[in-house]
Amino acid sequence: MADTTGRTTHVYAGVNRLQGGKINGVFRLKVGEQQFEKLAGGLPDDCDVQTVALHPASPDTVFVGTQNGPYWTTDRGEHWARAGFPDKDLRVWSLLVHPTNPKIIYAGTSPTGIYRSEDGGDTWRRLPDPQIPDRVPFTPRVMRLTINPARPNSIFAIIEINGVMRSDDGGKSWIDCSPGLMSLADERPHLRSKGFCDHDFEGMIDGHAVCVTPVEPEKIFAGVRMGVFESSDNGKHWSDVEMGKTAHLTYCRDLQLSPHDPRTLYVGVGISVKNSSGAIYRSKNLGQSWERFDHSVPEGCTIMSVALHRKDPDQVYGCARYGYVIGTQDGGKSWTSHTLPEGCTGVYSVDCG
C-alpha cells in the first residue's frame, strides 16, 4: 500500500513487558503484507519500547523510547543507534518533533522529566525539573507532549498519573494545569475514581493524551481515565466534552488531531486498561459529537495508541494492548487486523508512514 506520494507505508508497533509479557521490542509491518517482523540491527535484545515516533518530514527516520533512553534509525528500522542521551536506565514514554523546527525534539520520561535535543536527536539535555507535586503513589510517566501551533514555545505534557502541565518558555519552567481537572471530581460524582490512593480525583489526573488545534489555539484537549476534557484558557479551567453522550466507551488512552483537518479528532478508548472492549472514535467537530470509526477491534482489547498517516488521510491505525494492530487504508470503509507474536501483552504505541 502506497501513500499519496507513492511511498510504501510501514507500520511500527512498540512493545514492552511491563504488564507481564514475554516479548518486547519494535515490530514493523509493510502494508500489504501479513506479518509483523521484529527489528534488531543495533537495538538491544531485551528492549522495552514505550513509544514510537516517525519524523514528520522524513518517515525513514524513526525514534523509539526505551527503558534506556531513545534509539533512532534513518533507514526505516534496518539499523539503530542509541541517541546521545545523558542519562541511562530511564524510561522514555513520549517523543515529540517540533512542528516548525524539526531539529528540536522533546522526550518525556518516567519519573517525570523533560529532555530536549536541538540537533535532530544526536544529543540531548535534561531541562529543569518541572516541580509538579506527585499526588498518587505511582511513579508518574510523561505520556504525551504537544506544542501549541500558534505559540511555538508553548508545550503541554500529560502525565500518568499526575495530570497536565504547561510550559510557556520551551520547557524551562512549567505550570501545573491539574487543579481544574481535580475540581471537576468534587463537582460531579460520576467523575470520581480511585485505585492507587484514597483521592476521588485520581481518575481525572490519570492522563494519557493531549492535543491542541490551530483553529482554536486557546483550546486544549486532554484524554484521561474519565474521558476527554477541554480547556479554553490554557489549562486553568476544564470542562467535560461529554463523549459518553454519543460513544459507549470513554476510558481514553490516546487522542490525535488529524494532520489533514484541524477540526477532526480521533480517540482510542476502552473500559479500562485490562481485559476490556476497545474502539476508535472520530469527531469531525472538535469533540461536540463522536462516531464509531473502526469495526474490527478484537474483544478484550483497549486501543492504546492511534496513528494517523501524515500524507494519506485514508490511512489510520490503532494498537490494542494485548497484541493486535488494526488499520484502514480506505478511510474506515474496511479494516484489517494483524496479530503480533504471542507474548506481546504490552503494546503501547503505533505509528505509520
Residue, then its C-alpha position, 0 to 999 in steps of 0.5 A: m500500500a502506497d501513500t499519496t506520494g507513492r511511498t510504501t507505508h510501514v507500520y511500527a508497533g512498540v512493545n514492552r513487558l511491563q504488564g507481564g509479557k514475554i516479548n518486547g521490542v519494535f515490530r514493523l509491518k509493510v502494508g500489504e503484507q501479513q506479518f509483523e517482523k521484529l527489528a534488531g540491527g543495533l537495538p538491544d535484545d531485551c528492549d522495552v519500547q514505550t513509544v514510537a515516533l516517525h519524523p514528520a518530514s522524513p518517515d525513514t527516520v524513526f525514534v523509539g523510547t526505551q527503558n534506556g533512553p531513545y534509539w533512532t534509525t534513518d533507514r526505516g528500522e534496518h539499523w539503530a543507534r542509541a541517541g546521545f542521551p545523558d542519562k541511562d536506565l530511564r524510561v522514555w514514554s513520549l517523543l515529540v518533533h517540533p512542528t516548525n523546527p524539526k531539529i528540536i525534539y522533546a522526550g518525556t520520561s518516567p519519573t517525570g522529566i523533560y529532555r530536549s535535543e536541538d540537533g535532530g536527536d544526536t544529543w540531548r539535555r535534561l531541562p529543569d525539573p518541572q516541580i509538579p507535586d506527585r499526588v498518587p503513589f505511582t511513579p508518574r510517566v510523561m505520556r504525551l507532549t504537544i506544542n501549541p501551533a500558534r505559540p511555538n514555545s508553548i508545550f503541554a505534557i500529560i502525565e500518568i498519573n499526575g495530570v497536565m502541565r504547561s510550559d510557556d518558555g520551551g520547557k524551562s519552567w512549567i505550570d501545573c494545569s491539574p487543579g481544574l481537572m481535580s475540581l471537576a471530581d468534587e463537582r460531579p460524582h460520576l467523575r470520581s475514581k480511585g485505585f492507587c490512593d484514597h483521592d476521588f480525583e485520581g481518575m481525572i489526573d490519570g492522563h494519557a493524551v493531549c492535543v491542541t488545534p490551530v483553529e482554536p489555539e486557546k483550546i486544549f484537549a486532554g484524554v484521561r481515565m474519565g474521558v476527554f476534557e477541554s480547556s479554553d484558557n490554557g489549562k486553568h479551567w476544564s470542562d467535560v466534552e461529554m463523549g459518553k453522550t454519543a460513544h459507549l466507551t470513554y476510558c481514553r488512552d490516546l487522542q490525535l488531531s488529524p494532520h489533514d483537518p484541524r477540526t477532526l479528532y480521533v480517540g482510542v478508548g476502552i473500559s479500562v486498561k485490562n481485559s476490556s472492549g476497545a474502539i476508535y472514535r472520530s469527531k469531525n467537530l472538535g469533540q461536540s459529537w463522536e462516531r464509531f470509526d473502526h469495526s474490527v477491534p478484537e474483544g478484550c482489547t483497549i486501543m492504546s495508541v492511534a496513528l494517523h498517516r501524515k500524507d494519506p488521510d485514508q490511512v489510520y491505525g490503532c494498537a490494542r494492548y494485548g497484541y493486535v494492530i488494526g488499520t484502514q487504508d480506505g478511510g474506515k470503509s474496511w479494516t484489517s487486523h494483524t496479530l503480533p507474536e504471542g507474548c506481546t501483552g504490552v503494546y503501547s504505541v503505533d505509528c505509520g508512514 
